[in-house]
Amino acid sequence: MIMRTLIFALVVVPILLVLGIVQKIILWVKLPFWHAVPMLAHKVVCTYLGIKVTQIGAPAASKPTLLLSNHISWMDIPAIGSIVPISFVAKAEVGRWPIVSTLAKLQKTIFVDRTRKTDTGRVVTEMSDRMNEGRGVVLFAEGTSDIGSHVLPFRSALVGATQAAMKAGDATEIYIQPMCIAYTKLNGLPISRAERTKIAWVGDMGLTDNMSDILLSGTKSVSIMFGEPMLIDGTMDRKKITQQAHAQVREMLVALNRGLPLPKAHKG
């Protein structure tokens, strides 16, 4: 653990600081390849944490897309961010966490304050801006995280708010794309339920609460699967849309966890 700490302090942190400076310049100059630096930063973190990512399918390309995903661990962010140029919707507390907050901001993360109902309008506006740039936005639709053996019900509020924004603005349609993240193996072996509780970020757990478990757990195999996008407009039932996405994510998670034949993935 001492060696891990030294590597983090002497290697990972300096690399992230340099990348952070480069990214600030890129964003200030408004260069089009802003996503390249965050992806590299996430790859560095994944290497340090022992995360091996397998991508199945792809996000909808060059379309305003809201990806609805399950959520298991704070490691989901570097795992997803290392393979695709997307932004996240995250709770406001994440914006105050060391290192993770830096990674999140580099990725143009949208922070939402769940204690303020009036915050929804700002969040939807920022989501629309990201999607209009041609980048997908990931929403962890359960509203919390779970141990990864099943999918909690998805919340439909932000889907409805996005539809309302479509009616008020110029956008006539967006895509809702189910996305599933599954931690399938630990050190090359199928992960057990007991091991899931060490990796997962549940309840009111803070960033450092399970850090030592994660650092000592070895190589973690993570699969990220993209389902078929659903074209929606402002008139569709937000609850039905969300339920359909939930059903797809649940089907993908069961197949990934149990090694069953996978449902159809989106090819991009």
QUIDA-V482431 format. One record per residue. N is the residue number from 0. RES is the residue in one letter. PSI is psi in whole degrees, 0 to 359 (999 if undefined). Layout:
n: (N	N)
res: (RES	RES)
psi: (PSI	PSI)
This chain:
n: (0	1	2	3	4	5	6	7	8	9	10	11	12	13	14	15	16	17	18	19	20	21	22	23	24	25	26	27	28	29	30	31	32	33	34	35	36	37	38	39	40	41	42	43	44	45	46	47	48	49	50	51	52	53	54	55	56	57	58	59	60	61	62	63	64	65	66	67	68	69	70	71	72	73	74	75	76	77	78	79	80	81	82	83	84	85	86	87	88	89	90	91	92	93	94	95	96	97	98	99	100	101	102	103	104	105	106	107	108	109	110	111	112	113	114	115	116	117	118	119	120	121	122	123	124	125	126	127	128	129	130	131	132	133	134	135	136	137	138	139	140	141	142	143	144	145	146	147	148	149	150	151	152	153	154	155	156	157	158	159	160	161	162	163	164	165	166	167	168	169	170	171	172	173	174	175	176	177	178	179	180	181	182	183	184	185	186	187	188	189	190	191	192	193	194	195	196	197	198	199	200	201	202	203	204	205	206	207	208	209	210	211	212	213	214	215	216	217	218	219	220	221	222	223	224	225	226	227	228	229	230	231	232	233	234	235	236	237	238	239	240	241	242	243	244	245	246	247	248	249	250	251	252	253	254	255	256	257	258	259	260	261	262	263	264	265	266	267)
res: (M	I	M	R	T	L	I	F	A	L	V	V	V	P	I	L	L	V	L	G	I	V	Q	K	I	I	L	W	V	K	L	P	F	W	H	A	V	P	M	L	A	H	K	V	V	C	T	Y	L	G	I	K	V	T	Q	I	G	A	P	A	A	S	K	P	T	L	L	L	S	N	H	I	S	W	M	D	I	P	A	I	G	S	I	V	P	I	S	F	V	A	K	A	E	V	G	R	W	P	I	V	S	T	L	A	K	L	Q	K	T	I	F	V	D	R	T	R	K	T	D	T	G	R	V	V	T	E	M	S	D	R	M	N	E	G	R	G	V	V	L	F	A	E	G	T	S	D	I	G	S	H	V	L	P	F	R	S	A	L	V	G	A	T	Q	A	A	M	K	A	G	D	A	T	E	I	Y	I	Q	P	M	C	I	A	Y	T	K	L	N	G	L	P	I	S	R	A	E	R	T	K	I	A	W	V	G	D	M	G	L	T	D	N	M	S	D	I	L	L	S	G	T	K	S	V	S	I	M	F	G	E	P	M	L	I	D	G	T	M	D	R	K	K	I	T	Q	Q	A	H	A	Q	V	R	E	M	L	V	A	L	N	R	G	L	P	L	P	K	A	H	K	G)
psi: (326	317	319	316	318	318	318	313	322	342	302	309	312	320	315	324	316	314	324	318	316	317	321	321	316	315	323	319	345	47	148	340	40	336	343	317	313	321	320	318	317	324	321	314	319	319	315	320	352	35	122	117	131	123	130	112	193	156	156	129	132	35	144	109	131	115	123	121	157	173	130	314	161	343	344	322	306	327	311	315	341	346	338	145	85	170	163	156	121	156	153	328	328	328	353	2	136	148	301	319	322	313	317	316	325	331	9	44	144	117	131	133	105	345	350	109	332	352	344	318	315	316	315	320	316	322	316	319	316	314	325	342	356	12	141	153	127	126	119	95	349	341	354	185	160	174	350	7	344	174	124	160	141	144	138	0	311	334	316	320	324	320	320	321	325	318	323	338	202	340	137	343	151	170	136	122	121	140	138	136	132	126	109	330	153	118	38	356	149	135	137	168	320	322	329	322	339	330	322	156	99	158	222	25	135	173	320	351	319	17	315	321	317	316	329	0	355	207	130	119	124	131	133	119	137	121	185	129	148	121	127	163	185	353	348	155	116	326	320	319	313	321	322	319	318	316	319	317	318	317	318	318	316	315	318	317	325	0	30	166	135	144	172	132	152	135	358	999)
